């Protein structure tokens, strides 16, 4: 099994558990150069808020999108956008990535921004 298949299997397990909870989820996707975050409604059919290192404001402040500082900036932005959409409590979906480094920095910044998970 290669790395991508292993990661998607871990992600499927997490998403199945979150689906049973019927919770709004904060999902994270990480690449070598960027990090993306979305707040998805409980049915999984609608994106309520999104943020990434591709946004103009984040790129201006953090030209390197693949570091922890940029991930923390995305975490703060997603928390602001989620609160504006009326969401304060989410389930954290790390998409099979390890809770370490950039994923952890994004999660901690989102918690500091007011999201509960």
Order of alpha helices (4+ residues) and beta strands (2+ residues): alpha-beta-beta-beta-alpha-alpha-beta-alpha
